[in-house]
Amino acid sequence: MRNVTFAKSFASAAATVLAGTALCLAAPGTAQAADPCQLGWSNVGPRSCVMNELRTAPVATLGNGVCIGILNVAGTAFDGPLAEYTPAPGAEHAISLRISQGFSPLGNWAPTVLACDVTAVIDWRNLDSGATGSVTRFIPAGKTSTYPVQDVVAYTGPGRVQLTVRTDKPNIAQSTEVFVP
C-alpha cells in the first residue's frame, strides 16, 4: 500500500513539473515600460507605444511642365523610444509619416504617367511648447500607396502638434493637428 501512495505522489509531482514547464514555454513574457517600442506590435516582447494615427487631406501639386501630383500623407504620433528596426531607432515623442503619390479614388491602380517627382515639405508647430520645425523628403512619382516613402520622421516633442504638408512646387497645402504622447 505504501508503494502505491508513493507512486501516486511521484506521478502527481511529475505532472505538476511538466505542466509548469509547458506553461513557462507557452506563455510569452511581458514587456517592461523601459523596453523599446515598435509601432504596431503587441505588449509581448517589445512594448506597445502610445500611438495616435493621423491623415491629411490629399495635397494637389504641379511639377515641372505638364505633370501633376497628389500626395497622400498618413502617420503615427508616438511616445517611444522606438526599437532598433523602425524608421527612427531611439526616437521619442515624434511623428512617423508615410507619404505616397496617387489619385485617391483609384487607390493602388492610379496611373503615374502624368505624376511628377516632387519634394514634400512637412512644416510642424508644437502648439504647447512653441517649438517649430520642417522636414523635407523627395517623393518619386512611382511611390504609390503600395510602396510609400516610410522613413519621414518629425521630432516634435510631446504635445498638440499642427502639421502642414506642401511641396516645393505650386500646390494646395493641407494641415492637420495631432497629439504626440
C-alpha positions as CSV (number, residue, x, y, z in Angstrom):
1,M,0.0,0.0,0.0
2,R,2.9,2.3,0.8
3,N,4.4,1.9,-2.7
4,V,1.1,2.8,-4.4
5,T,0.8,6.0,-2.3
6,F,4.4,6.9,-3.2
7,A,3.8,6.2,-6.9
8,K,0.7,8.4,-6.9
9,S,2.6,11.2,-5.2
10,F,5.5,10.9,-7.6
11,A,3.2,10.9,-10.6
12,S,1.4,13.9,-9.3
13,A,4.6,15.8,-8.7
14,A,5.9,14.9,-12.1
15,A,2.7,16.1,-13.8
16,T,2.9,19.4,-11.9
17,V,6.5,20.0,-13.0
18,L,5.7,19.1,-16.7
19,A,2.6,21.4,-16.6
20,G,4.6,24.2,-15.1
21,T,7.4,23.8,-17.7
22,A,4.9,23.8,-20.5
23,L,3.2,27.0,-19.2
24,C,6.6,28.7,-18.9
25,L,7.4,27.8,-22.5
26,A,4.0,28.7,-23.9
27,A,3.3,31.9,-22.0
28,P,5.2,34.9,-23.5
29,G,6.9,37.3,-21.2
30,T,5.5,40.8,-20.8
31,A,7.5,43.8,-21.7
32,Q,8.6,46.4,-19.3
33,A,7.9,50.2,-19.6
34,A,11.5,50.9,-20.3
35,D,11.7,48.5,-23.2
36,P,11.8,50.0,-26.7
37,C,8.5,50.0,-28.6
38,Q,7.7,49.1,-32.2
39,L,4.8,50.7,-34.0
40,G,2.0,48.2,-34.4
41,W,3.4,45.5,-32.1
42,S,1.6,44.0,-29.0
43,N,2.9,44.3,-25.5
44,V,4.7,40.9,-25.5
45,G,8.3,41.3,-26.4
46,P,8.9,45.0,-27.3
47,R,6.2,47.1,-25.6
48,S,3.5,48.9,-27.4
49,C,3.9,52.6,-27.9
50,V,1.2,55.0,-27.0
51,M,0.1,56.0,-30.6
52,N,-2.2,58.4,-32.3
53,E,-2.9,58.0,-36.0
54,L,-3.2,60.9,-38.4
55,R,-4.0,61.6,-42.0
56,T,-4.1,64.8,-44.0
57,A,-6.3,65.6,-47.0
58,P,-4.6,64.9,-50.3
59,V,-2.1,67.6,-51.3
60,A,-2.6,68.6,-55.0
61,T,0.6,69.8,-56.7
62,L,2.1,70.8,-60.0
63,G,5.5,69.7,-61.1
64,N,7.9,70.6,-63.9
65,G,6.0,71.1,-67.1
66,V,2.7,69.2,-67.5
67,C,2.9,66.8,-64.7
68,I,0.6,66.8,-61.7
69,G,0.7,65.0,-58.4
70,I,-1.4,64.2,-55.4
71,L,0.4,63.4,-52.2
72,N,-1.3,61.2,-49.6
73,V,0.1,61.6,-46.1
74,A,-0.6,59.4,-43.1
75,G,1.3,58.7,-40.0
76,T,1.6,57.8,-36.3
77,A,2.4,60.1,-33.4
78,F,4.1,58.0,-30.6
79,D,5.8,58.3,-27.3
80,G,8.8,56.0,-27.9
81,P,11.6,55.2,-27.7
82,L,11.4,53.3,-30.9
83,A,13.1,49.9,-31.3
84,E,16.0,49.1,-33.5
85,Y,14.2,48.0,-36.7
86,T,11.9,51.1,-37.0
87,P,12.1,54.2,-39.1
88,A,13.9,56.1,-36.3
89,P,15.6,53.9,-33.7
90,G,15.5,55.6,-30.3
91,A,13.1,58.3,-31.4
92,E,10.8,59.6,-28.6
93,H,7.8,61.9,-28.8
94,A,7.8,62.2,-32.6
95,I,5.7,61.6,-35.7
96,S,6.5,58.9,-38.3
97,L,4.9,59.6,-41.7
98,R,4.1,57.5,-44.8
99,I,3.9,59.6,-48.0
100,S,2.7,58.2,-51.3
101,Q,1.5,59.6,-54.6
102,G,-1.7,58.7,-56.4
103,F,-5.2,59.6,-57.2
104,S,-7.2,58.5,-54.2
105,P,-10.4,57.2,-56.0
106,L,-8.2,54.7,-57.9
107,G,-6.1,53.7,-54.9
108,N,-3.2,51.4,-55.9
109,W,-4.3,51.3,-59.5
110,A,-3.8,55.0,-60.1
111,P,-1.7,55.7,-63.2
112,T,1.6,57.5,-62.6
113,V,2.0,58.6,-66.3
114,L,1.3,62.2,-65.6
115,A,2.5,62.2,-62.0
116,C,5.7,64.1,-61.2
117,D,8.6,63.8,-58.8
118,V,8.2,66.4,-56.0
119,T,9.8,67.2,-52.7
120,A,7.3,67.0,-49.9
121,V,7.7,69.7,-47.2
122,I,6.2,69.0,-43.8
123,D,6.1,72.0,-41.5
124,W,5.2,71.4,-37.9
125,R,4.5,73.6,-34.9
126,N,4.1,72.2,-31.3
127,L,1.2,74.3,-30.0
128,D,2.1,73.5,-26.4
129,S,5.8,74.2,-26.3
130,G,6.1,76.6,-29.2
131,A,8.8,74.6,-31.0
132,T,8.7,74.5,-34.8
133,G,10.5,72.6,-37.5
134,S,10.4,71.3,-41.0
135,V,11.1,68.0,-42.7
136,T,11.6,67.6,-46.4
137,R,11.7,64.4,-48.4
138,F,12.0,63.7,-52.2
139,I,8.9,61.7,-53.3
140,P,9.3,60.0,-56.7
141,A,6.2,59.7,-58.9
142,G,6.2,55.9,-58.7
143,K,5.8,55.9,-54.9
144,T,2.2,54.8,-54.8
145,S,0.3,53.5,-51.7
146,T,1.7,50.1,-52.4
147,Y,5.3,51.3,-51.9
148,P,5.1,54.6,-49.9
149,V,8.1,56.5,-48.6
150,Q,8.0,55.5,-44.9
151,D,11.1,56.9,-43.2
152,V,9.9,60.5,-42.7
153,V,10.1,61.5,-39.0
154,A,9.3,64.8,-37.4
155,Y,10.9,65.2,-34.0
156,T,8.2,67.4,-32.4
157,G,8.3,66.7,-28.7
158,P,5.2,65.9,-26.7
159,G,2.0,67.9,-27.0
160,R,-0.5,69.1,-29.6
161,V,1.2,69.5,-33.0
162,Q,0.0,71.1,-36.1
163,L,1.3,69.6,-39.4
164,T,1.2,71.4,-42.7
165,V,2.1,69.4,-45.8
166,R,3.1,71.1,-49.0
167,T,5.6,70.6,-51.9
168,D,8.4,72.6,-53.4
169,K,6.2,73.3,-56.5
170,P,2.9,75.1,-56.8
171,N,0.4,73.2,-54.6
172,I,-2.6,73.3,-52.3
173,A,-1.2,72.7,-48.9
174,Q,-3.1,70.7,-46.2
175,S,-3.0,70.8,-42.4
176,T,-4.0,68.6,-39.6
177,E,-3.5,68.5,-35.8
178,V,-2.4,65.5,-33.7
179,F,-1.5,64.9,-30.1
180,V,2.0,63.5,-29.7
181,P,2.1,61.5,-26.4
